[in-house]
Every structure is written in C-alpha cells, then in structure tokens.
Amino acid sequence: QVQVVESGGGLVQAGDSLRLSCEASGRPFTRLHMGWFRQAPGQGRTAVAAINWSGADTYYADSVQGRFTISRDGAKNTVLLQMDSLKLEDTAVYYCAASDVGHSGSLHNPNSYDYWGQGTQVTVAS
C-alpha cells in the first residue's frame, strides 16, 4: 500500500512564497506519477500541478502557470511544489496524490490517482 504524506503548509502574506513537500512510500518512486490538488471551501478538488514518473512530463493549472513549480527528488521519494507570488485565491487545502504508472488517465484528472494524503492547509492573507 502506498502512503503519501504532505508537509509545508501554513499562513503567508500575498506575494510570499511557500514550498510544499510530499513523501511517498510503499512503492518504488519511479513507479508513481505524482500530483498536487487543492480544494477551497465550498469548491471541488482541482488539479494544481502534476509530474509523471520520470519528471519529463508536467501539468500546471492555468491559474498557477508561471508561479508554481513542481519537481521530484528520487533520492528522497519526494515531490515538491514551490509556490511563488502567492495570491489570496490560492488559499485552500492542498492534497498530494500518487498514481501507479500502469493506471491510465491524464495527470490532471483526480480520478487517475489511487493514493491521497491527508492534506495541508495553505492560507494566503492580504
């Protein structure tokens, strides 16, 4: 069973930066696609950024393109989400998810992911 654990959330000011980290265990890291999703109060869960098993393919939501960067560290079985120029509308619970390489589906589709973390709160204040 794959376990996914997020860390790094918190309260920041608009314009600040924050880095989220997610460690996956229970499966070789190169057998996992990884994604970050977020859910704001009263809204559905949407994709923020995702990265395939090799790091060669990435996805970014339009709303974060140019501000957020996703990367993976195979030595630490970790995927990072660097968030710069944070905006009030980035406030949400951020979830890390993992998908088995053999699982079909697009990187930005939540239904493509088999394993989810508990979420970490990111609050951006003015």
VMD Tcl script that draws the C-alpha trace (Angstrom):
set ca {
  {0.00 0.00 0.00}
  {1.30 3.42 -0.97}
  {1.37 6.11 1.69}
  {1.53 9.79 0.86}
  {2.36 12.43 3.46}
  {2.31 16.18 2.84}
  {4.06 18.90 4.77}
  {4.86 22.57 4.47}
  {1.52 24.36 4.60}
  {0.94 27.49 6.62}
  {-0.15 31.11 6.75}
  {1.62 33.56 4.47}
  {1.09 37.03 3.07}
  {0.09 37.70 -0.50}
  {3.20 37.80 -2.67}
  {5.14 35.45 -0.41}
  {6.49 32.02 -1.30}
  {5.84 28.64 0.24}
  {7.10 25.17 -0.55}
  {5.05 22.04 -0.06}
  {6.66 18.65 0.24}
  {5.17 15.20 -0.22}
  {6.83 11.91 0.56}
  {5.59 8.68 -0.95}
  {6.38 5.22 0.38}
  {5.33 1.66 -0.28}
  {6.16 1.53 -3.97}
  {9.33 2.35 -5.95}
  {9.10 6.08 -6.57}
  {9.78 5.61 -10.27}
  {6.56 3.62 -10.49}
  {4.46 6.58 -9.41}
  {3.07 9.65 -11.12}
  {2.57 12.44 -8.58}
  {0.15 15.33 -8.38}
  {-0.91 18.25 -6.25}
  {-4.57 19.15 -5.96}
  {-6.36 21.75 -3.91}
  {-9.81 22.31 -2.51}
  {-11.12 25.65 -1.33}
  {-14.17 25.90 0.95}
  {-17.34 25.11 -0.96}
  {-15.47 24.09 -4.09}
  {-14.42 20.85 -5.68}
  {-10.95 19.39 -5.72}
  {-8.94 20.62 -8.70}
  {-5.52 19.90 -10.09}
  {-2.75 22.37 -9.37}
  {0.30 20.63 -10.81}
  {1.40 17.12 -11.64}
  {4.50 15.29 -12.77}
  {4.93 11.92 -14.39}
  {7.16 9.15 -13.10}
  {10.27 10.33 -14.93}
  {9.77 14.06 -14.49}
  {9.69 14.53 -18.25}
  {6.02 15.46 -18.35}
  {4.37 18.08 -16.16}
  {1.00 19.74 -15.90}
  {0.07 23.13 -14.44}
  {-3.32 24.68 -13.98}
  {-3.66 27.95 -15.86}
  {-4.15 29.80 -12.59}
  {-0.70 28.81 -11.29}
  {1.31 28.65 -14.51}
  {4.48 30.71 -14.10}
  {4.11 30.95 -10.31}
  {4.25 27.34 -9.14}
  {6.87 24.73 -9.93}
  {6.57 21.00 -9.37}
  {9.63 18.77 -9.12}
  {10.53 15.35 -7.84}
  {13.53 14.10 -5.90}
  {14.05 10.39 -6.48}
  {16.68 10.11 -3.77}
  {14.12 11.23 -1.16}
  {10.95 9.78 -2.74}
  {9.60 13.30 -2.55}
  {7.68 15.65 -4.80}
  {7.92 19.38 -4.17}
  {5.59 22.20 -5.03}
  {7.31 25.59 -4.98}
  {4.67 28.29 -4.80}
  {5.76 31.87 -5.53}
  {3.82 35.11 -5.78}
  {1.01 33.63 -3.77}
  {-2.44 35.17 -4.15}
  {-5.46 35.23 -1.88}
  {-7.21 32.82 -4.23}
  {-4.50 30.22 -3.64}
  {-5.96 29.66 -0.18}
  {-7.06 26.03 0.04}
  {-6.29 22.64 1.44}
  {-3.59 21.14 -0.74}
  {-3.51 17.40 -1.31}
  {-0.72 15.29 -2.67}
  {-1.67 12.22 -4.66}
  {0.10 9.30 -6.26}
  {-0.85 7.19 -9.21}
  {0.54 3.84 -10.26}
  {2.31 4.12 -13.60}
  {0.06 1.44 -15.02}
  {-3.09 3.38 -14.14}
  {-4.49 5.07 -17.22}
  {-5.71 8.63 -17.19}
  {-4.41 12.16 -17.50}
  {-2.13 13.74 -14.95}
  {-4.65 16.45 -14.07}
  {-7.61 14.16 -13.51}
  {-8.17 13.33 -9.81}
  {-9.70 10.03 -10.87}
  {-6.30 9.00 -12.22}
  {-4.87 8.89 -8.71}
  {-5.02 5.94 -6.39}
  {-3.46 7.26 -3.20}
  {-4.07 10.51 -1.37}
  {-2.54 12.36 1.53}
  {-4.49 13.97 4.35}
  {-3.98 17.48 3.03}
  {-2.18 20.57 4.30}
  {-3.75 23.98 4.73}
  {-2.35 26.94 2.82}
  {-3.76 30.32 3.79}
  {-2.78 33.48 1.97}
  {-3.64 36.70 3.77}
  {-3.69 40.24 2.43}
}
mol new
graphics top color blue
foreach p $ca { graphics top sphere $p radius 0.5 }
foreach p [lrange $ca 0 end-1] q [lrange $ca 1 end] { graphics top cylinder $p $q radius 0.2 }
display resetview
